[in-house]
């Protein structure tokens, strides 16, 4: 029996696929350094877990509002004002099962069959797949030739057609760690405002930005686009809550209403007691955020020292998130024994087989010739992985 045509070319996320290979090797007793997963290695802070446990004790295990608990939507609005000087009402916020669902919900209500969605490349792996699942057409705009790997307003203008409906933005970026300047976002905003384009701004790593870079929300930089922008964020990275699956969208009430209706038919609502933990995360002591931020910055610096010491590897310094995205084209066309490395995908396989180091090939991010490393690892593992990486690359002839 045939399956639905829209799933014909759908593949598992390459980051999850690489992590699965790494785990399979580890299950065989092999020491694998896994740079593949975009997941903080820290435990969820104790006060957040305590709030969730208390909610369980209090019997908070029933159905709740589809859009999320009122207390959590209020806490999200307060956090947006505290961190970004943005003012949203609770009815302009939807709590979702992770930021990934918020992105998909936004695309579901904005994109009709044949609509074009501008996706700057490199991009997070799920953007084009979600666009296609909604019947849209991802239009990729290459930024790899630019030193800062950012989309410019001129590139956006040139990519637009009469079918363009949505622009996807991601700052700080996964996979590059790039942080868009406020001026760059403002320029993009002027194009979007003039053309009446919707913007989906993925700001998941907003609290993980390293000086001298500073974070600007898209709506802060381009306030004229507020009524045509869906901000997407979540608690996974900032608060080490990946498995909790709590994300959110903020936008104009009419759009949020439609997203809530779609969301209610698909997932009902996020887990009730997890939402109580999320209230504690956003409203409680933020010292845990500063502690993790400091650790990530130290790891970023150690990662850059290690990568820059490898001849032929070109790595822009990430200003945010916890990823490095080196250009590995210098090593393509080289051999290891009878094995010839012609693509970054083959290089990633070689590194896993030869050095037991898991990285994600750039092909999954629309950037062949690059690899992504997550430095969300404890320092000893991080440093050992960088040594293995350097040794394996040096062995290529």
C-alpha positions as CSV (number, residue, x, y, z in Angstrom):
1,X,0.0,0.0,0.0
2,X,1.4,3.4,-0.9
3,X,2.2,6.1,1.7
4,X,1.2,9.8,1.4
5,X,3.2,11.5,-1.3
6,X,4.3,14.3,1.0
7,X,6.3,11.8,3.0
8,X,8.1,10.3,0.0
9,X,11.3,12.3,0.4
10,X,11.1,12.9,4.2
11,X,14.2,11.7,6.1
12,X,15.1,11.6,9.7
13,X,17.0,14.7,11.0
14,X,20.7,14.3,10.2
15,X,21.7,15.4,13.7
16,X,19.6,12.6,15.2
17,X,20.9,10.1,12.6
18,X,24.5,10.9,13.5
19,X,23.8,10.8,17.2
20,X,22.3,7.3,16.7
21,X,25.4,6.1,14.9
22,X,27.5,7.4,17.8
23,X,25.4,5.7,20.4
24,X,25.6,2.4,18.5
25,X,29.4,2.6,18.7
26,X,29.3,3.5,22.3
27,X,27.0,0.5,23.0
28,X,29.8,-1.7,21.6
29,X,32.1,-0.3,24.3
30,X,33.9,2.2,22.0
31,X,34.9,5.6,23.5
32,X,33.0,8.1,21.3
33,X,33.3,11.9,21.6
34,X,29.9,13.1,20.4
35,X,29.9,16.6,19.0
36,X,26.7,16.0,17.1
37,X,23.9,16.9,19.4
38,X,22.7,20.4,20.1
39,X,21.9,19.7,23.7
40,X,23.2,21.2,26.9
41,X,25.0,18.6,29.0
42,X,23.9,20.3,32.2
43,X,21.1,18.9,34.4
44,X,17.9,20.9,34.6
45,X,18.4,23.3,37.6
46,X,17.1,22.0,40.9
47,X,14.5,24.7,41.5
48,X,12.8,23.9,38.2
49,X,12.6,20.2,38.9
50,X,11.3,20.9,42.3
51,X,8.4,23.0,40.9
52,X,7.5,20.2,38.5
53,X,7.6,17.7,41.3
54,X,5.4,19.9,43.5
55,X,2.9,20.2,40.6
56,X,2.8,16.4,40.4
57,X,2.3,16.1,44.1
58,X,-0.5,18.6,43.9
59,X,-2.2,16.6,41.2
60,X,-1.5,18.9,38.3
61,X,-1.9,16.0,35.8
62,X,-5.1,16.9,34.0
63,X,-6.0,18.6,30.8
64,X,-5.3,22.3,30.6
65,X,-5.9,25.2,28.1
66,X,-4.8,24.4,24.6
67,X,-2.7,27.6,24.4
68,X,-0.9,26.8,27.7
69,X,-1.4,27.5,31.3
70,X,-2.2,31.2,31.9
71,X,0.6,31.5,34.5
72,X,3.1,30.3,31.9
73,X,1.9,32.6,29.2
74,X,2.1,35.5,31.6
75,X,5.6,34.4,32.6
76,X,6.7,34.3,29.0
77,X,5.3,37.8,28.4
78,X,7.2,39.0,31.4
79,X,10.4,37.4,30.2
80,X,10.1,38.9,26.8
81,X,9.8,42.3,28.3
82,X,12.6,41.7,30.8
83,X,15.0,40.3,28.2
84,X,14.0,41.9,25.0
85,X,12.0,45.0,26.0
86,X,9.1,43.5,24.0
87,X,5.5,43.8,25.1
88,X,3.1,40.9,24.4
89,X,-0.1,40.1,26.0
90,X,-0.9,36.5,27.2
91,X,-3.4,36.1,24.3
92,X,-0.5,36.7,21.9
93,X,1.5,33.7,23.2
94,X,1.1,30.0,22.5
95,X,2.9,27.4,24.5
96,X,4.0,24.4,22.3
97,X,5.7,21.0,22.6
98,X,9.1,22.5,22.0
99,X,10.1,25.2,19.6
100,X,10.1,22.8,16.7
101,X,6.3,22.5,17.0
102,X,6.0,26.3,17.3
103,X,7.8,26.6,14.0
104,X,5.6,24.0,12.3
105,X,2.5,25.5,13.7
106,X,3.5,28.9,12.3
107,X,4.2,27.5,8.9
108,X,0.9,25.5,8.9
109,X,-1.1,28.7,9.3
110,X,0.9,30.9,7.0
111,X,1.9,28.8,4.0
112,X,-0.4,27.6,1.3
113,X,0.6,25.2,-1.5
114,X,3.2,26.8,-3.8
115,X,4.0,29.7,-1.5
116,X,7.7,30.4,-1.3
117,X,9.6,30.6,2.0
118,X,13.0,32.3,2.1
119,X,15.5,30.1,4.0
120,X,19.0,31.5,4.4
121,X,21.7,28.7,4.1
122,X,23.3,27.4,6.2
123,X,20.0,26.6,8.0
124,X,18.7,24.4,10.8
125,X,17.9,21.0,9.4
126,X,14.2,21.0,10.0
127,X,13.3,24.3,8.2
128,X,13.1,23.1,4.6
129,X,11.4,19.8,5.6
130,X,8.7,21.6,7.5
131,X,8.1,24.0,4.7
132,X,7.7,21.1,2.2
133,X,5.4,19.3,4.6
134,X,3.2,22.4,4.5
135,X,3.1,22.4,0.7
136,X,5.5,25.4,0.5
137,X,8.6,25.8,-1.6
138,X,11.8,26.5,0.3
139,X,14.0,29.1,-1.5
140,X,17.5,28.9,-0.3
141,X,19.7,32.0,-0.2
142,X,23.4,31.1,0.1
143,X,25.4,33.0,2.6
144,X,28.5,30.8,2.8
145,X,30.5,33.2,0.6
146,X,30.1,36.0,3.1
147,X,32.6,36.1,6.0
148,X,29.8,36.6,8.6
149,X,27.5,33.9,7.0
150,X,24.5,36.2,7.3
151,X,21.6,37.1,5.0
152,X,21.7,40.7,3.7
153,X,18.7,42.8,2.9
154,X,20.0,43.0,-0.7
155,X,20.1,39.2,-1.0
156,X,16.6,39.0,0.4
157,X,15.2,41.6,-2.1
158,X,16.8,39.7,-5.0
159,X,15.4,36.4,-3.8
160,X,11.8,37.6,-3.5
161,X,9.2,36.8,-6.2
162,X,5.4,37.3,-6.4
163,X,5.1,33.9,-4.6
164,X,7.2,34.8,-1.6
165,X,5.2,34.6,1.6
166,X,7.6,34.0,4.6
167,X,11.1,34.7,5.6
168,X,12.8,32.3,8.1
169,X,15.4,34.0,10.4
170,X,17.6,32.4,13.0
171,X,19.8,34.4,15.3
172,X,21.8,33.2,17.1
173,X,22.2,30.6,14.4
174,X,22.2,26.9,14.5
175,X,24.5,25.7,12.9
176,X,26.9,28.6,12.5
177,X,26.7,30.4,15.9
178,X,26.3,33.7,13.9
179,X,24.5,36.6,15.7
180,X,22.8,39.1,13.5
181,X,23.5,42.8,14.3
182,X,20.6,45.0,15.1
183,X,21.4,47.1,12.0
184,X,21.3,44.0,9.8
185,X,17.9,42.9,11.2
186,X,16.5,46.4,10.8
187,X,17.5,46.4,7.1
188,X,15.9,43.0,6.6
189,X,12.8,44.3,8.4
190,X,12.5,47.2,5.9
191,X,12.3,44.8,3.0
192,X,9.8,42.6,4.8
193,X,7.6,45.6,5.7
194,X,7.7,47.0,2.2
195,X,6.8,43.6,0.7
196,X,4.3,42.6,3.3
197,X,6.2,39.4,4.1
198,X,5.7,37.3,7.2
199,X,8.7,36.6,9.3
200,X,9.3,33.6,11.5
201,X,12.2,34.5,13.8
202,X,13.8,31.5,15.6
203,X,15.4,33.0,18.7
204,X,16.1,29.8,20.6
205,X,19.7,30.8,21.6
206,X,18.9,34.4,22.6
207,X,20.5,34.0,26.1
208,X,23.7,32.4,24.8
209,X,25.5,35.3,23.2
210,X,29.2,36.0,23.9
211,X,30.6,39.6,24.3
212,X,31.3,41.7,22.4
213,X,28.3,40.5,20.4
214,X,24.8,41.5,21.7
215,X,21.4,39.9,21.0
216,X,18.6,41.8,19.3
217,X,15.2,40.3,18.8
218,X,13.9,40.8,15.3
219,X,10.9,42.7,16.5
220,X,13.1,45.0,18.7
221,X,15.2,45.8,15.6
222,X,12.2,46.1,13.2
223,X,9.2,47.2,15.3
224,X,7.3,48.0,12.1
225,X,7.1,44.2,11.5
226,X,5.6,43.3,14.8
227,X,2.2,42.4,13.3
228,X,3.7,40.2,10.6
229,X,6.2,38.4,12.8
230,X,6.0,35.1,14.8
231,X,8.8,35.0,17.4
232,X,9.7,31.4,18.3
233,X,11.7,30.4,21.4
234,X,11.8,27.8,24.2
235,X,13.3,26.6,27.4
236,X,15.4,23.7,26.0
237,X,18.8,25.4,25.6
238,X,18.7,28.3,28.1
239,X,17.6,26.2,31.0
240,X,18.9,22.7,30.0
241,X,15.3,21.5,29.5
242,X,15.5,19.7,26.1
243,X,13.4,16.7,27.2
244,X,10.7,18.8,28.8
245,X,9.5,19.9,25.3
246,X,8.4,23.4,26.2
247,X,8.5,26.0,23.5
248,X,6.5,29.0,22.6
249,X,5.4,31.4,19.9
250,X,4.6,35.1,20.3
251,X,2.9,37.1,17.6
252,X,-0.2,39.0,16.6
253,X,-3.4,37.6,18.3
254,X,-5.0,36.6,15.0
255,X,-2.1,34.4,14.0
256,X,-1.7,33.0,17.5
257,X,-5.4,32.1,17.5
258,X,-5.1,30.1,14.3
259,X,-1.9,28.4,15.5
260,X,-3.7,27.5,18.7
261,X,-6.5,25.9,16.8
262,X,-4.1,23.8,14.7
263,X,-2.1,22.9,17.8
264,X,-5.2,21.9,19.8
265,X,-6.1,19.4,17.0
266,X,-2.6,17.9,16.9
267,X,-1.2,17.8,20.5
268,X,-4.0,19.2,22.7
269,X,-1.4,21.0,24.9
270,X,2.1,20.5,26.4
271,X,2.4,18.4,29.5
272,X,0.7,20.1,32.4
273,X,3.2,19.5,35.2
274,X,6.1,20.4,32.9
275,X,4.5,23.8,32.3
276,X,4.7,24.4,36.1
277,X,8.4,23.8,35.9
278,X,8.7,26.2,33.0
279,X,7.0,29.0,35.1
280,X,9.7,28.4,37.8
281,X,12.4,28.6,35.1
282,X,11.3,31.9,33.6
283,X,10.2,33.6,36.8
284,X,12.8,32.3,39.3
285,X,16.4,33.0,40.0
286,X,18.3,33.4,36.7
287,X,21.7,32.7,38.3
288,X,21.7,29.2,36.7
289,X,21.5,30.9,33.2
290,X,24.6,32.9,34.0
291,X,26.5,29.9,35.2
292,X,25.8,27.8,32.1
293,X,26.5,30.8,29.9
294,X,30.0,31.2,31.5
295,X,30.7,27.5,31.0
296,X,29.7,27.7,27.3
297,X,31.8,30.7,26.7
298,X,34.9,28.9,28.2
299,X,34.1,25.9,26.0
300,X,33.7,28.1,22.9
301,X,37.1,29.6,23.5
302,X,38.7,26.2,24.0
303,X,37.0,24.9,20.9
304,X,38.3,27.8,18.8
305,X,41.9,27.4,20.1
306,X,41.7,23.7,19.1
307,X,40.2,24.2,15.7
308,X,42.5,27.1,14.8
309,X,45.5,25.0,15.6
310,X,44.6,22.6,12.8
311,X,46.2,23.6,9.5
312,X,43.8,24.0,6.6
313,X,40.7,24.3,8.8
314,X,38.8,27.6,8.5
315,X,36.4,28.4,11.4
316,X,34.5,31.6,11.8
317,X,34.3,32.5,15.5
318,X,30.7,31.7,16.8
319,X,29.2,34.7,18.6
320,X,26.3,32.7,20.1
321,X,24.7,29.3,20.7
322,X,27.1,26.4,21.2
323,X,28.2,25.4,17.8
324,X,31.3,25.8,15.6
325,X,31.0,25.4,11.9
326,X,34.4,24.9,10.2
327,X,35.0,24.9,6.5
328,X,36.6,21.6,5.6
329,X,37.0,21.9,1.9
330,X,40.8,21.8,2.3
331,X,40.5,18.1,3.3
332,X,38.2,17.0,0.5
333,X,39.8,15.0,-2.3
334,X,42.3,13.5,0.1
335,X,42.8,9.9,1.0
336,X,43.1,7.6,4.0
337,X,44.5,4.3,2.9
338,X,42.1,3.2,0.1
339,X,39.4,5.6,1.2
340,X,39.0,8.9,-0.7
341,X,37.1,11.7,1.0
342,X,35.2,13.7,-1.6
343,X,32.4,15.3,0.5
344,X,31.9,16.6,4.0
345,X,29.4,13.8,4.6
346,X,32.2,11.3,3.8
347,X,34.6,13.2,6.0
348,X,32.1,13.0,8.9
349,X,31.9,9.2,8.4
350,X,35.7,9.0,8.3
351,X,36.0,10.9,11.6
352,X,33.5,8.7,13.3
353,X,35.1,5.5,12.0
354,X,38.7,6.5,12.4
355,X,38.8,8.9,15.4
356,X,35.5,7.9,17.0
357,X,34.5,11.6,16.9
358,X,30.9,12.4,15.9
359,X,30.2,15.6,13.9
360,X,27.4,16.5,11.6
361,X,28.1,17.0,7.9
362,X,27.2,20.4,6.4
363,X,25.0,18.8,3.7
364,X,22.2,18.5,6.3
365,X,22.4,22.3,6.8
366,X,22.5,23.2,3.2
367,X,26.3,23.8,3.4
368,X,28.4,21.1,1.8
369,X,32.1,21.5,2.6
370,X,31.4,22.3,6.3
371,X,30.9,20.3,9.5
372,X,29.1,21.2,12.7
373,X,30.5,20.6,16.1
374,X,28.5,21.2,19.3
375,X,30.7,22.2,22.2
376,X,28.1,21.3,24.8
377,X,30.5,18.9,26.4
378,X,32.5,18.8,29.6
379,X,36.0,20.3,29.1
380,X,38.0,17.0,29.3
381,X,35.8,15.3,26.6
382,X,35.9,18.5,24.5
383,X,39.7,18.7,24.6
384,X,40.1,14.9,23.9
385,X,37.7,15.2,20.9
386,X,39.6,18.1,19.4
387,X,42.9,16.1,19.7
388,X,41.3,13.2,18.0
389,X,39.9,15.4,15.3
390,X,43.4,17.0,14.6
391,X,45.1,13.6,14.5
392,X,42.5,12.2,12.0
393,X,42.7,15.2,9.7
394,X,46.5,15.1,9.7
395,X,46.4,11.5,8.5
396,X,44.6,12.4,5.3
397,X,47.1,12.5,2.4
